[in-house]
Amino acid sequence: MVHSAVRRAPLKSRPSPQKEDSGRHAFNLQSFLDSAGLGRTVAKFRAKETIFSQGDAARNVLYIQEGGVKLSVVNEVGKEAVVAILGPGDFLGEGCLAGQPICMATATAIAPTTMLVLEKSEVIRVLHEEHEFSDRFIAFMLARNIRTEEDLIDQLFNSSEKRLARTLLLLGRYGTRDHPQKMLPKVSQEMLAEMVGTTRSRVNFFMNKFRKLGFLEYKNGEIHINNSLLSIVLHE
């Protein structure tokens, strides 16, 4: 009886294997996205610096921690079009996950930008193993798909004035779960014209009109957007 009691004692003091496993595999999504680690590095880019170019090999997924990125494409005759402006919390380069061999657009920093560069194999691993990450990534991709459809409808059916107003609101992240930005990232009228699909002179005309109507203000070289600009988008 004594021998049996002594033999059982170590088992009572030993930590549960399940508890050890759960502690070892604890996953903090924000910590993962905010820091470097196995299969991921933090990279910094200056304003106007190219992050990757159209035609480069597609190897990584990138997550924007701070700053902003312009995605643009160039056709065979050299005409450039801006297809998206991305900000903190957005992903890019996700085409490599679907077997896309090359980058279909050029990514350029529009301000000093800090990004988390995730190796393709590491993204696939966390997508399979960490539900919190996969939920976040899928939600972003669905929102991006909806945005693409809305952009197409916008180009087909709306006037250049309404397209410009919508673009400004999107740059200010109006309607997102986080707090919308009142000050827009620094974008030129040429870039806005490329995004809207019109000329710089038309953009200049409508920007002056919006300013006179009180929909936006210029402060220290930056554009301050008022939510009242939404009335242009909703107006039939």
Sine and cosine of phi, psi and omega as CSV:
sin_phi,cos_phi,sin_psi,cos_psi,sin_omega,cos_omega
0.00,0.00,-0.66,0.75,0.02,-1.00
-0.92,0.40,-0.67,0.74,0.00,-1.00
-0.87,0.48,-0.63,0.77,0.02,-1.00
-0.91,0.41,-0.66,0.75,-0.02,-1.00
-0.91,0.41,-0.64,0.76,0.00,-1.00
-0.91,0.40,-0.61,0.79,-0.03,-1.00
-0.92,0.38,-0.50,0.86,-0.03,-1.00
-0.99,0.14,-0.41,0.91,-0.12,-0.99
-0.84,0.55,-0.73,0.69,-0.01,-1.00
-0.87,0.50,-0.52,0.86,-0.02,-1.00
-0.92,0.40,-0.54,0.84,-0.01,-1.00
-0.95,0.30,-0.54,0.84,-0.06,-1.00
-1.00,0.04,-0.21,0.98,-0.05,-1.00
-0.98,0.20,0.72,-0.69,0.02,-1.00
-0.88,0.47,0.52,-0.85,0.02,-1.00
-0.91,0.42,0.74,-0.67,0.04,-1.00
-0.85,0.53,-0.58,0.81,-0.01,-1.00
-0.90,0.44,-0.65,0.76,0.00,-1.00
-0.92,0.40,-0.62,0.78,0.04,-1.00
-0.88,0.47,-0.69,0.72,-0.01,-1.00
-0.89,0.45,-0.70,0.72,-0.05,-1.00
-0.91,0.42,-0.58,0.81,0.04,-1.00
-0.93,0.36,-0.63,0.78,-0.05,-1.00
-0.94,0.35,-0.48,0.88,-0.08,-1.00
-0.97,-0.23,0.22,0.97,0.03,-1.00
-0.86,0.51,0.69,-0.72,-0.08,-1.00
-0.80,-0.59,0.82,-0.58,0.06,-1.00
-0.92,-0.38,0.94,-0.34,-0.12,-0.99
-0.87,0.49,-0.74,0.67,-0.07,-1.00
-0.92,0.40,-0.61,0.79,0.06,-1.00
-0.90,0.44,-0.64,0.77,0.03,-1.00
-0.88,0.47,-0.68,0.73,-0.05,-1.00
-0.98,0.20,-0.28,0.96,-0.07,-1.00
-0.99,-0.12,-0.16,0.99,-0.16,-0.99
-0.65,-0.76,0.35,-0.94,0.07,-1.00
-0.98,0.21,0.28,-0.96,0.00,-1.00
0.02,-1.00,-0.29,-0.96,0.01,-1.00
-0.89,0.45,0.87,-0.50,0.05,-1.00
0.99,0.16,0.17,0.99,0.01,-1.00
-0.49,-0.87,0.65,-0.76,0.00,-1.00
-0.74,-0.67,0.40,-0.92,0.06,-1.00
-0.98,-0.18,0.76,-0.65,0.00,-1.00
-0.81,-0.59,0.57,-0.82,0.02,-1.00
-0.89,-0.46,0.62,-0.78,-0.02,-1.00
-0.76,-0.65,0.60,-0.80,0.08,-1.00
-0.98,0.19,0.33,-0.94,0.10,-1.00
-0.84,0.54,0.70,-0.71,0.01,-1.00
0.96,0.26,0.07,1.00,0.03,-1.00
-0.99,0.15,0.65,-0.76,0.00,-1.00
-0.98,0.19,0.77,-0.64,0.01,-1.00
-1.00,0.02,-0.75,0.67,0.21,-0.98
-0.47,-0.88,0.37,-0.93,-0.08,-1.00
-0.92,-0.39,0.46,-0.89,0.10,-1.00
-0.83,0.56,0.81,-0.58,-0.02,-1.00
0.99,-0.17,-0.23,0.97,0.08,-1.00
-0.91,0.41,0.41,-0.91,0.08,-1.00
-0.89,0.45,0.71,-0.71,-0.01,-1.00
-1.00,-0.02,0.96,-0.29,-0.08,-1.00
-0.83,-0.55,-0.44,0.90,-0.16,-0.99
-0.78,-0.62,0.39,-0.92,0.20,-0.98
-0.96,-0.27,0.68,-0.73,-0.04,-1.00
-0.89,-0.46,0.57,-0.82,0.02,-1.00
-0.84,-0.54,0.80,-0.60,-0.05,-1.00
-0.99,0.11,0.89,-0.45,0.06,-1.00
-1.00,0.05,-0.71,0.70,0.02,-1.00
-0.59,-0.81,0.49,-0.87,0.08,-1.00
0.99,-0.15,-0.48,-0.88,-0.05,-1.00
-0.37,-0.93,0.41,-0.91,-0.08,-1.00
-0.70,-0.71,0.69,-0.73,0.11,-0.99
-0.98,-0.21,0.77,-0.64,0.13,-0.99
-0.97,-0.25,0.81,-0.59,-0.03,-1.00
-0.68,-0.74,0.43,-0.91,0.05,-1.00
-0.79,-0.61,0.47,-0.88,0.02,-1.00
-0.82,-0.57,0.74,-0.67,0.01,-1.00
-1.00,0.06,-0.10,-0.99,-0.11,-0.99
-0.89,0.46,-0.48,0.88,-0.05,-1.00
-0.99,-0.10,0.12,0.99,0.10,-1.00
1.00,-0.03,0.14,0.99,0.02,-1.00
-0.98,0.17,0.78,-0.63,-0.03,-1.00
-0.98,-0.20,0.60,-0.80,0.08,-1.00
-0.72,-0.69,0.72,-0.69,0.08,-1.00
-1.00,0.10,0.84,-0.54,-0.07,-1.00
-0.97,-0.23,-0.31,0.95,0.02,-1.00
-0.23,-0.97,0.50,-0.87,0.20,-0.98
-0.87,-0.50,0.84,-0.54,-0.07,-1.00
-0.92,-0.39,0.45,-0.89,-0.04,-1.00
-0.71,-0.70,-0.16,-0.99,-0.02,-1.00
-0.80,0.60,0.73,-0.69,0.00,-1.00
1.00,-0.08,-0.10,0.99,-0.02,-1.00
-1.00,-0.09,0.46,-0.89,0.09,-1.00
-0.96,-0.27,0.39,-0.92,0.17,-0.99
-0.47,-0.88,0.28,-0.96,-0.05,-1.00
0.99,0.14,0.22,0.98,-0.09,-1.00
-0.94,0.34,-0.19,0.98,-0.01,-1.00
-0.86,0.50,-0.46,0.89,0.00,-1.00
-0.89,0.46,-0.45,0.89,-0.01,-1.00
-0.94,0.35,-0.40,0.92,0.01,-1.00
-0.99,-0.14,0.21,0.98,0.03,-1.00
1.00,0.05,0.20,0.98,0.04,-1.00
-0.93,0.36,0.88,-0.48,-0.12,-0.99
-0.98,0.22,-0.48,0.88,-0.03,-1.00
-0.77,-0.64,0.34,-0.94,0.05,-1.00
-0.96,0.26,0.74,-0.67,-0.05,-1.00
-1.00,0.02,-0.12,0.99,-0.01,-1.00
-0.59,-0.81,0.20,-0.98,0.11,-0.99
-0.98,-0.21,0.74,-0.68,0.03,-1.00
-0.96,-0.28,0.82,-0.58,-0.04,-1.00
-0.78,-0.62,0.73,-0.69,0.05,-1.00
-0.94,0.34,0.75,-0.66,0.03,-1.00
-0.99,-0.17,-0.03,1.00,0.05,-1.00
-0.34,-0.94,0.22,-0.98,0.12,-0.99
-0.80,0.60,0.83,-0.56,-0.21,-0.98
-0.75,-0.66,0.69,-0.72,0.08,-1.00
-0.91,-0.41,0.77,-0.64,-0.08,-1.00
-0.74,-0.67,0.52,-0.86,0.16,-0.99
-0.99,-0.11,0.86,-0.51,0.00,-1.00
-0.99,-0.14,0.91,-0.43,-0.07,-1.00
-0.96,-0.29,0.81,-0.58,0.09,-1.00
-0.91,0.43,0.57,-0.82,-0.04,-1.00
-0.81,0.59,-0.70,0.72,-0.03,-1.00
-0.90,0.44,-0.58,0.82,0.01,-1.00
-0.94,0.33,-0.62,0.78,0.04,-1.00
-0.90,0.44,-0.70,0.72,0.01,-1.00
-0.87,0.48,-0.65,0.76,0.01,-1.00
-0.88,0.47,-0.77,0.64,-0.06,-1.00
-0.94,0.33,-0.49,0.87,0.09,-1.00
-0.88,0.47,-0.62,0.79,-0.02,-1.00
-0.98,0.19,-0.56,0.83,-0.17,-0.99
-0.98,-0.19,-0.43,0.90,-0.12,-0.99
-0.87,-0.49,0.97,-0.26,-0.07,-1.00
-0.89,0.46,-0.56,0.83,-0.03,-1.00
-0.90,0.44,-0.65,0.76,0.03,-1.00
-0.94,0.35,-0.71,0.70,-0.03,-1.00
-0.90,0.44,-0.60,0.80,0.06,-1.00
-0.89,0.46,-0.70,0.72,0.00,-1.00
-0.90,0.44,-0.71,0.71,-0.05,-1.00
-0.93,0.38,-0.69,0.73,0.00,-1.00
-0.91,0.42,-0.65,0.76,0.04,-1.00
-0.87,0.49,-0.66,0.75,0.04,-1.00
-0.90,0.45,-0.71,0.71,-0.04,-1.00
-0.91,0.42,-0.62,0.78,0.05,-1.00
-0.91,0.42,-0.69,0.73,0.03,-1.00
-0.90,0.44,-0.62,0.78,0.02,-1.00
-0.90,0.43,-0.64,0.77,0.02,-1.00
-0.91,0.41,-0.68,0.74,0.04,-1.00
-0.88,0.47,-0.67,0.74,0.01,-1.00
-0.88,0.48,-0.67,0.75,0.00,-1.00
-0.89,0.47,-0.68,0.73,0.03,-1.00
-0.90,0.44,-0.67,0.74,0.01,-1.00
-0.91,0.42,-0.61,0.80,0.04,-1.00
-0.88,0.47,-0.67,0.75,0.00,-1.00
-0.90,0.43,-0.71,0.70,0.03,-1.00
-0.89,0.46,-0.65,0.76,0.02,-1.00
-0.86,0.51,-0.71,0.71,0.00,-1.00
-0.92,0.39,-0.57,0.82,-0.08,-1.00
-0.98,0.21,-0.59,0.81,-0.22,-0.98
-0.87,-0.49,-0.30,0.95,-0.11,-0.99
-0.98,-0.22,0.43,-0.90,0.03,-1.00
-0.95,0.32,0.28,-0.96,0.01,-1.00
-0.90,0.44,-0.52,0.85,0.03,-1.00
-0.90,0.43,-0.72,0.70,-0.01,-1.00
-0.93,0.36,-0.60,0.80,0.03,-1.00
-0.90,0.44,-0.63,0.77,0.03,-1.00
-0.91,0.42,-0.70,0.72,0.01,-1.00
-0.87,0.49,-0.69,0.73,0.01,-1.00
-0.90,0.43,-0.65,0.76,0.02,-1.00
-0.88,0.47,-0.69,0.73,0.01,-1.00
-0.89,0.45,-0.66,0.75,0.03,-1.00
-0.91,0.42,-0.64,0.77,0.03,-1.00
-0.92,0.39,-0.61,0.79,0.06,-1.00
-0.89,0.45,-0.54,0.84,0.06,-1.00
-0.99,0.11,0.08,1.00,0.03,-1.00
0.83,0.55,0.61,0.79,0.03,-1.00
-0.89,0.45,0.71,-0.70,0.05,-1.00
1.00,0.04,-0.02,1.00,0.05,-1.00
-0.99,0.17,0.27,-0.96,-0.04,-1.00
-0.93,0.36,-0.53,0.85,0.07,-1.00
-0.98,0.18,0.14,-0.99,-0.06,-1.00
-0.93,0.37,0.78,-0.62,0.02,-1.00
-0.89,0.45,0.52,-0.85,0.02,-1.00
-0.99,0.12,0.75,-0.66,0.08,-1.00
-0.99,0.13,-0.58,0.81,0.04,-1.00
-0.99,-0.11,0.84,-0.55,-0.01,-1.00
-0.98,0.22,0.45,-0.89,0.17,-0.99
-0.88,0.48,0.45,-0.89,-0.06,-1.00
-0.94,0.35,0.95,-0.32,0.05,-1.00
-0.80,-0.60,0.65,-0.76,-0.02,-1.00
-0.99,0.16,0.29,-0.96,0.08,-1.00
-0.91,0.41,-0.49,0.87,0.08,-1.00
-0.89,0.45,-0.67,0.75,0.02,-1.00
-0.92,0.39,-0.66,0.75,0.05,-1.00
-0.87,0.49,-0.65,0.76,0.02,-1.00
-0.89,0.46,-0.63,0.77,0.03,-1.00
-0.91,0.40,-0.62,0.78,0.00,-1.00
-0.94,0.34,-0.62,0.78,-0.08,-1.00
-0.99,0.14,-0.47,0.88,-0.05,-1.00
1.00,0.08,0.69,0.73,0.01,-1.00
-0.58,-0.81,-0.22,-0.98,-0.02,-1.00
-0.99,-0.11,0.32,-0.95,0.04,-1.00
-0.90,0.44,-0.60,0.80,-0.01,-1.00
-0.89,0.45,-0.60,0.80,0.04,-1.00
-0.93,0.37,-0.65,0.76,0.05,-1.00
-0.87,0.49,-0.71,0.70,0.01,-1.00
-0.87,0.50,-0.67,0.75,0.01,-1.00
-0.88,0.48,-0.74,0.67,-0.05,-1.00
-0.95,0.30,-0.56,0.83,0.04,-1.00
-0.89,0.45,-0.66,0.75,0.06,-1.00
-0.90,0.43,-0.62,0.78,0.03,-1.00
-0.90,0.43,-0.72,0.69,0.01,-1.00
-0.88,0.48,-0.63,0.78,0.00,-1.00
-0.91,0.42,-0.68,0.73,0.00,-1.00
-0.91,0.41,-0.52,0.85,0.02,-1.00
-0.99,0.14,-0.07,1.00,0.04,-1.00
0.99,0.10,0.22,0.98,-0.01,-1.00
-0.98,0.19,-0.39,0.92,0.04,-1.00
-0.49,-0.87,0.34,-0.94,0.02,-1.00
-0.70,-0.72,0.46,-0.89,0.11,-0.99
-0.97,-0.23,0.83,-0.55,0.01,-1.00
-0.71,-0.70,0.89,-0.45,0.04,-1.00
0.80,0.60,0.66,0.75,0.04,-1.00
0.98,0.17,0.04,1.00,0.01,-1.00
-0.92,-0.38,0.38,-0.92,-0.02,-1.00
-0.99,-0.17,0.84,-0.54,0.05,-1.00
-0.98,-0.20,0.89,-0.46,-0.07,-1.00
-0.99,-0.13,0.73,-0.69,0.13,-0.99
-0.99,-0.17,0.59,-0.81,-0.03,-1.00
-0.89,0.46,-0.29,0.96,0.02,-1.00
-0.90,0.44,-0.28,0.96,0.06,-1.00
-0.87,0.49,-0.38,0.93,0.02,-1.00
-0.85,0.52,-0.44,0.90,-0.02,-1.00
-0.88,0.48,-0.50,0.87,0.04,-1.00
-0.92,0.39,-0.66,0.75,-0.02,-1.00
-0.93,0.38,-0.63,0.77,-0.06,-1.00
-0.99,0.15,-0.32,0.95,-0.05,-1.00
-0.94,0.34,0.76,-0.65,0.04,-1.00
-1.00,0.04,0.00,0.00,0.00,0.00
